[in-house]
Amino acid sequence: MLESIFKSQKKLEIVRKSSLREHINEYLVHLESLGYRKMTIKRYACILLSFAEFLETQETYHIRELARWIDPFLQFSQKQYYRRAKLCIIGSFVRHLQNNGVIPVPVVAEPDFSKALCEYETFLREQLNLADQSIACAKFHCLKFLHHLDALGIKSFRNVKPNIVQQFIQNGYENPSRSLIGCRSWALRKYFSYLKSLGEIQTDFSKILVTPRVYQHQRCPRFLTAEEIQAVLSSIDRRTSIGKRDYAMILLLSTYGLRGGEVVKLELEDIEWRTDIIHVRGRKAGNNSVYPLTAAVGESILSYLKKARPSNRHRHIFLSYKAPHNPVNRAALTQAVSKYLNRAGLATDRVSTHIFRYSCAQRLFEDDFSMKVIADYLGHRDLRSTRRYMKIDVKHLREVAMNSSEDML
């Protein structure tokens, strides 16, 4: 493939002399199989060939130490943008060689005391009988704390001081929420009690970790009016491939009140075109839902499938517009929602796909649907989950306020 990309004799001579010729050629064939465009493959080839040419000038060069030569090579790039682009391309090439066993995968050393988490997990499961979700939360925050200690050079729990624990609680956030502080404090308090029982620490730090008071449903969810949703949809350029995809995803969010994860997990088999039905499987509550496929949603998905969706092995409906065209993840959908909210002049500090779910609930409340119907439509198995949405039932809250003032008169 390299010979077909470069036409000049000078470049072809460099290609023939390069010791990485076969590996680069195989990698470019791999990119082509993933759907990369010819211009992108040529850009990859130019940078990788320059990297290979640089390696030939190094006397101690060995392919097993390929990664250590990336930084010296990038020093020749003046602009930061080009350095980032080259780092991304060469890093992808190195990972490809590692996956194929050409060069070894570097072993990342974990903190020695992180191995204790395995025994701690057994303690949480067998002694405290915690649920799997609670155990996962405890392990997540404890592992973060262990990495925090390792970054500070602390190798023993006996060297941990109260100020280090407090520093970790606030670590990474200028103004952390009370719920985040509560989760971290809860996880560390249990872990320190466990370590104290084993004699690993002398001071029980669990007593200095005070969990802040967190009120259930303390925030009022934000929702969009019908006019605002239309403004968001109108801000999407449906003439482009990415616009067709984003329009279909956001229309699904606003029409059915789906969660972001439910939209990106939709597969081609989940839509029955003959019966106009859409299936939402494996919801948060463990249930499945069936919705009628509206004409607007059906047309937007069909337009994307016929004119914009890349053709590959994935069965997910929505794919990334850049090769290798993997399924869209929830973070990418959230980023798209943020972009179109900004375009519509509806920017918010806390961007989430749930803003369309709350908007859907608000619309159902305004149409006087019962709590049970709204719960079924949103996929809730417990009505307590739906009661949270009552805080945005502006219509009926206004009626309550008006009746209360009339009684006072």
PEVEN-V287834 format. One record per run of one state. SS is the DSSP state (hx for helix, st for strand, lp for the rest). FROM is the first residue (numbers start at 1). LEN is the number of residues. If there is no record, write none. Layout:
((SS,FROM,LEN) (SS,FROM,LEN))
//
This chain:
((lp,1,1) (hx,2,4) (lp,6,3) (hx,9,9) (lp,18,3) (hx,21,13) (lp,34,4) (hx,38,19) (lp,57,6) (hx,63,12) (lp,75,5) (hx,80,20) (lp,100,12) (hx,112,15) (lp,127,5) (hx,132,20) (lp,152,5) (hx,157,3) (lp,160,2) (hx,162,9) (lp,171,7) (hx,178,21) (lp,199,6) (hx,205,3) (lp,208,18) (hx,226,9) (lp,235,6) (hx,241,16) (lp,257,3) (hx,260,5) (lp,265,2) (st,267,1) (hx,268,3) (st,271,2) (lp,273,4) (st,277,4) (lp,281,8) (st,289,4) (lp,293,2) (hx,295,13) (lp,308,8) (st,316,1) (lp,317,2) (st,319,1) (lp,320,7) (st,327,1) (lp,328,2) (hx,330,14) (lp,344,10) (hx,354,13) (lp,367,4) (hx,371,8) (lp,379,4) (hx,383,10) (lp,393,1) (hx,394,15) (lp,409,1))
//
